[in-house]
Amino acid sequence: MNVYFILFTAILFEVCGTMLLPISQNFTKIFPTIVVFLSYGLSFYMLAIVSQKLPLSIVYASWSGVGIFTIAILSYIFYKQSLNWQTITGLFFIVVGVTIVNVFKIN
C-alpha cells in the first residue's frame, strides 16, 4: 500500500477526532467520545506504520501541518469560527512549509 495514502488516512482520522472534540462535550457524550478515541488511535497507529518508511520529520510535518490547515477550514465551515487575515496568512505559511519539507526531503 502507498505510504502517502496511509499518511493521508492518518491525517483524516486525526482531523475527524479533533473536529468531534467539541461535540463530545468534555467526553460526556458517549458516541462522539468513542469516535474521538478510535480516530486518534487509528491515526497514531497509521503514523507508526508510516514512520517506519518515511523520515519522521516528513511524517510529522505533513500530519500536523495538513491537519492544522484542514481543521481551521472545517472549523470555519461547521463551527462558524472566524478566519482573519493573520490566520489565513499563518495557514498559508504552514502549507508552504509542509510543501518545502516534502519537496526537499532526504531519503
N, CA, C and O of each residue as an XYZ file, in Angstrom:
428
protein
N       0.843     -1.181      0.000
C       0.000      0.000      0.000
C       0.889      1.245      0.000
O       1.952      1.249      0.620
N       0.467      2.273     -0.674
C       1.229      3.502     -0.787
C       1.357      4.182      0.580
O       0.364      4.395      1.275
N       2.584      4.515      0.949
C       2.852      5.109      2.253
C       2.184      6.477      2.395
O       1.758      6.840      3.491
N       2.088      7.229      1.318
C       1.430      8.534      1.386
C      -0.089      8.399      1.533
O      -0.735      9.272      2.112
N      -0.650      7.330      1.021
C      -2.076      7.061      1.237
C      -2.332      6.794      2.720
O      -3.309      7.288      3.284
N      -1.461      6.017      3.346
C      -1.595      5.731      4.777
C      -1.445      7.020      5.582
O      -2.194      7.252      6.530
N      -0.479      7.860      5.206
C      -0.290      9.137      5.892
C      -1.535     10.015      5.733
O      -1.992     10.617      6.704
N      -2.076     10.092      4.539
C      -3.280     10.886      4.295
C      -4.447     10.358      5.136
O      -5.226     11.141      5.679
N      -4.566      9.039      5.241
C      -5.627      8.444      6.053
C      -5.426      8.774      7.530
O      -6.391      9.047      8.244
N      -4.179      8.750      7.986
C      -3.878      9.130      9.372
C      -4.297     10.572      9.629
O      -4.836     10.885     10.690
N      -4.051     11.443      8.667
C      -4.453     12.847      8.795
C      -5.971     12.955      8.875
O      -6.499     13.718      9.685
N      -6.670     12.198      8.042
C      -8.140     12.234      8.057
C      -8.699     11.781      9.411
O      -9.638     12.386      9.928
N      -8.123     10.722      9.983
C      -8.582     10.264     11.293
C      -8.289     11.300     12.382
O      -9.106     11.509     13.279
N      -7.134     11.941     12.301
C      -6.796     12.967     13.288
C      -7.753     14.145     13.175
O      -8.208     14.668     14.193
N      -8.062     14.569     11.965
C      -8.995     15.673     11.746
C     -10.388     15.291     12.258
O     -11.058     16.095     12.906
N     -10.806     14.094     11.971
C     -12.117     13.622     12.440
C     -12.184     13.673     13.964
O     -13.153     14.185     14.524
N     -11.168     13.150     14.636
C     -11.144     13.160     16.097
C     -11.162     14.567     16.663
O     -11.886     14.848     17.617
N     -10.375     15.442     16.083
C     -10.303     16.813     16.571
C     -11.615     17.560     16.347
O     -12.057     18.312     17.215
N     -12.235     17.356     15.192
C     -13.496     18.032     14.908
C     -14.622     17.558     15.832
O     -15.578     18.295     16.070
N     -14.513     16.347     16.347
C     -15.545     15.831     17.242
C     -15.308     16.186     18.711
O     -16.173     15.933     19.550
N     -14.159     16.763     19.031
C     -13.897     17.126     20.427
C     -14.965     18.050     21.009
O     -15.460     17.777     22.103
N     -15.344     19.143     20.316
C     -16.397     19.988     20.900
C     -17.738     19.270     21.030
O     -18.494     19.525     21.967
N     -18.029     18.382     20.097
C     -19.306     17.658     20.121
C     -19.346     16.664     21.277
O     -20.421     16.351     21.789
N     -18.175     16.163     21.694
C     -18.133     15.215     22.812
C     -18.455     15.883     24.142
O     -18.705     15.199     25.135
N     -18.452     17.204     24.168
C     -18.766     17.991     25.375
C     -17.982     17.489     26.585
O     -18.542     16.990     27.562
N     -16.659     17.643     26.477
C     -15.731     17.214     27.543
C     -15.872     15.725     27.864
O     -15.789     15.313     29.021
N     -16.080     14.947     26.839
C     -16.199     13.488     26.924
C     -17.412     13.028     27.732
O     -17.392     11.950     28.327
N     -18.459     13.840     27.753
C     -19.686     13.435     28.438
C     -20.684     12.785     27.491
O     -21.619     12.121     27.939
N     -20.500     12.965     26.206
C     -21.353     12.322     25.207
C     -20.645     11.060     24.720
O     -19.551     11.129     24.159
N     -21.270      9.923     24.935
C     -20.615      8.629     24.707
C     -20.206      8.398     23.259
O     -19.040      8.101     22.997
N     -21.131      8.525     22.312
C     -20.807      8.189     20.926
C     -19.686      9.065     20.349
O     -18.727      8.530     19.793
N     -19.783     10.392     20.467
C     -18.665     11.200     19.944
C     -17.347     10.898     20.649
O     -16.287     10.932     20.024
N     -17.406     10.604     21.942
C     -16.190     10.287     22.689
C     -15.542      9.017     22.164
O     -14.323      8.960     22.002
N     -16.345      8.006     21.899
C     -15.821      6.747     21.355
C     -15.179      6.993     19.991
O     -14.101      6.471     19.708
N     -15.838      7.785     19.149
C     -15.298      8.078     17.818
C     -13.998      8.882     17.931
O     -13.064      8.660     17.161
N     -13.935      9.813     18.888
C     -12.702     10.584     19.098
C     -11.548      9.643     19.428
O     -10.486      9.717     18.808
N     -11.754      8.763     20.400
C     -10.677      7.857     20.803
C     -10.297      6.881     19.689
O      -9.114      6.610     19.483
N     -11.274      6.359     18.981
C     -10.977      5.465     17.859
C     -10.216      6.211     16.755
O      -9.264      5.682     16.182
N     -10.642      7.425     16.471
C      -9.988      8.211     15.418
C      -8.534      8.493     15.763
O      -7.641      8.293     14.939
N      -8.302      8.962     16.995
C      -6.922      9.233     17.397
C      -6.094      7.952     17.443
O      -4.929      7.947     17.045
N      -6.693      6.873     17.926
C      -5.967      5.597     17.976
C      -5.557      5.120     16.599
O      -4.411      4.721     16.394
N      -6.483      5.157     15.652
C      -6.164      4.748     14.281
C      -5.144      5.688     13.645
O      -4.260      5.248     12.909
N      -5.269      6.976     13.932
C      -4.322      7.943     13.379
C      -2.904      7.648     13.868
O      -1.966      7.617     13.072
N      -2.746      7.433     15.171
C      -1.414      7.156     15.708
C      -0.875      5.802     15.235
O       0.325      5.648     15.006
N      -1.775      4.827     15.094
C      -1.340      3.525     14.569
C      -0.783      3.687     13.156
O       0.273      3.145     12.831
N      -1.503      4.436     12.320
C      -1.029      4.653     10.946
C       0.246      5.492     10.917
O       1.110      5.280     10.066
N       0.365      6.436     11.837
C       1.613      7.203     11.924
C       2.785      6.294     12.268
O       3.886      6.467     11.744
N       2.551      5.335     13.140
C       3.612      4.387     13.493
C       4.050      3.587     12.274
O       5.242      3.347     12.085
N       3.103      3.178     11.457
C       3.430      2.432     10.232
C       4.232      3.313      9.283
O       5.265      2.896      8.760
N       3.750      4.536      9.064
C       4.390      5.441      8.120
C       5.779      5.852      8.587
O       6.683      6.029      7.770
N       5.955      6.006      9.906
C       7.253      6.453     10.425
C       8.356      5.411     10.220
O       9.537      5.720     10.377
N       7.979      4.188      9.872
C       8.968      3.156      9.557
C       9.465      3.266      8.120
O      10.493      2.690      7.764
N       8.725      4.012      7.294
C       9.045      4.067      5.869
C       9.461      5.445      5.381
O      10.084      5.569      4.326
N       9.125      6.473      6.136
C       9.489      7.849      5.775
C      10.205      8.497      6.954
O      10.011      8.085      8.097
N      11.029      9.504      6.689
C      11.661     10.221      7.800
C      10.598     10.847      8.713
O       9.580     11.355      8.243
N      10.851     10.801      9.999
C       9.888     11.306     10.972
C       9.587     12.792     10.760
O       8.466     13.236     11.007
N      10.570     13.553     10.309
C      10.335     14.980     10.061
C       9.293     15.177      8.964
O       8.462     16.081      9.056
N       9.330     14.355      7.946
C       8.348     14.429      6.860
C       6.976     14.019      7.375
O       5.977     14.688      7.112
N       6.937     12.923      8.104
C       5.672     12.394      8.618
C       4.996     13.411      9.518
O       3.821     13.728      9.333
N       5.731     13.920     10.489
C       5.107     14.801     11.468
C       4.777     16.163     10.881
O       3.733     16.732     11.201
N       5.641     16.697     10.031
C       5.347     17.987      9.398
C       4.088     17.884      8.546
O       3.244     18.780      8.567
N       3.962     16.803      7.806
C       2.785     16.622      6.952
C       1.536     16.393      7.789
O       0.498     17.007      7.539
N       1.627     15.522      8.772
C       0.478     15.176      9.610
C      -0.037     16.398     10.357
O      -1.234     16.686     10.339
N       0.857     17.104     11.003
C       0.415     18.249     11.798
C       0.034     19.438     10.921
O      -0.979     20.089     11.173
N       0.830     19.729      9.897
C       0.556     20.880      9.045
C      -0.739     20.755      8.274
O      -1.569     21.663      8.293
N      -0.914     19.639      7.600
C      -2.147     19.435      6.827
C      -3.341     19.331      7.773
O      -4.436     19.797      7.457
N      -3.121     18.715      8.937
C      -4.189     18.616      9.926
C      -4.629     19.978     10.435
O      -5.826     20.252     10.515
N      -3.673     20.836     10.782
C      -3.999     22.185     11.260
C      -4.758     22.963     10.186
O      -5.770     23.604     10.468
N      -4.265     22.899      8.970
C      -4.916     23.613      7.868
C      -6.352     23.133      7.683
O      -7.274     23.942      7.582
N      -6.536     21.827      7.639
C      -7.856     21.248      7.409
C      -8.814     21.568      8.554
O      -9.975     21.904      8.320
N      -8.331     21.465      9.778
C      -9.178     21.748     10.936
C      -9.596     23.215     10.952
O     -10.740     23.528     11.280
N      -8.683     24.111     10.603
C      -9.029     25.533     10.563
C     -10.130     25.797      9.539
O     -11.073     26.538      9.817
N     -10.015     25.195      8.363
C     -11.024     25.389      7.322
C     -12.360     24.772      7.737
O     -13.408     25.400      7.586
N     -12.325     23.558      8.253
C     -13.565     22.896      8.662
C     -14.210     23.589      9.858
O     -15.437     23.625      9.953
N     -13.419     24.137     10.767
C     -13.972     24.885     11.898
C     -14.668     26.147     11.427
O     -15.682     26.557     11.992
N     -14.126     26.753     10.402
C     -14.765     27.928      9.805
C     -16.120     27.548      9.200
O     -17.100     28.279      9.339
N     -16.158     26.398      8.530
C     -17.381     25.966      7.850
C     -18.432     25.458      8.841
O     -19.585     25.888      8.798
N     -18.037     24.542      9.733
C     -19.011     23.871     10.591
C     -19.275     24.572     11.915
O     -20.400     24.539     12.413
N     -18.258     25.206     12.495
C     -18.415     25.838     13.804
C     -18.477     27.356     13.716
O     -18.530     28.042     14.737
N     -18.470     27.883     12.485
C     -18.577     29.327     12.243
C     -17.499     30.126     12.981
O     -17.747     31.244     13.432
N     -16.302     29.544     13.099
C     -15.183     30.251     13.714
C     -14.551     31.169     12.679
O     -14.474     30.841     11.495
N     -14.105     32.315     13.145
C     -13.604     33.323     12.205
C     -12.195     32.995     11.719
O     -11.404     32.357     12.414
N     -11.917     33.444     10.525
C     -10.575     33.363      9.945
C     -10.188     34.779      9.516
O     -10.607     35.243      8.456
N      -9.391     35.465     10.337
C      -8.944     36.801      9.960
C      -7.726     36.691      9.043
O      -7.234     35.593      8.781
N      -7.252     37.822      8.566
C      -6.157     37.791      7.594
C      -4.880     37.225      8.207
O      -4.080     36.605      7.506
N      -4.679     37.432      9.510
C      -3.485     36.891     10.161
C      -3.526     35.358     10.193
O      -2.516     34.691      9.965
N      -4.693     34.828     10.476
C      -4.862     33.373     10.493
C      -4.662     32.790      9.105
O      -3.984     31.776      8.938
N      -5.250     33.432      8.119
C      -5.112     32.956      6.738
C      -3.648     33.008      6.304
O      -3.168     32.094      5.634
N      -2.942     34.066      6.682
C      -1.516     34.173      6.360
C      -0.732     33.048      7.030
O       0.128     32.427      6.405
N      -1.028     32.787      8.293
C      -0.362     31.696      9.000
C      -0.626     30.347      8.366
O       0.281     29.524      8.245
N      -1.864     30.115      7.962
C      -2.207     28.859      7.281
C      -1.470     28.740      5.960
O      -1.026     27.654      5.588
N      -1.340     29.845      5.256
C      -0.582     29.849      4.006
C       0.872     29.429      4.258
O       1.426     28.619      3.515
N       1.479     29.982      5.304
C       2.865     29.631      5.622
C       3.000     28.166      6.052
O       4.019     27.532      5.777
N       1.991     27.634      6.718
C       2.019     26.210      7.086
C       2.039     25.351      5.827
O       2.830     24.413      5.720
N       1.174     25.670      4.884
C       1.120     24.907      3.627
C       2.446     25.014      2.883
O       2.960     24.014      2.382
N       3.001     26.219      2.809
C       4.296     26.408      2.142
C       5.380     25.596      2.855
O       6.200     24.944      2.209
N       5.376     25.640      4.184
C       6.384     24.898      4.945
C       6.297     23.399      4.737
O       7.315     22.738      4.530
N       5.094     22.860      4.789
C       4.911     21.418      4.569
C       5.322     21.047      3.150
O       5.929     19.998      2.933
N       4.999     21.891      2.195
C       5.392     21.628      0.804
C       6.908     21.609      0.663
O       7.462     20.718      0.019
N       7.576     22.579      1.256
C       9.044     22.635      1.175
C       9.670     21.408      1.832
O      10.596     20.813      1.281
N       9.174     21.033      2.992
C       9.714     19.852      3.677
C       9.560     18.606      2.822
O      10.475     17.784      2.765
N       8.425     18.449      2.155
C       8.191     17.270      1.332
C       8.964     17.295      0.024
O       9.421     16.250     -0.439
N       9.119     18.456     -0.575
C       9.838     18.551     -1.845
C      11.330     18.289     -1.660
O      11.962     17.640     -2.493
N      11.881     18.797     -0.571
C      13.309     18.674     -0.338
C      13.652     17.609      0.690
O      14.648     17.735      1.402
N      12.840     16.563      0.776
C      13.090     15.508      1.755
C      14.364     14.759      1.449
O      14.802     14.657      0.303
N      14.940     14.242      2.510
C      16.154     13.437      2.393
C      15.761     11.981      2.567
O      15.145     11.617      3.569
N      16.110     11.152      1.605
C      15.750      9.730      1.694
C      16.776      8.945      2.444
O      16.626      7.735      2.610
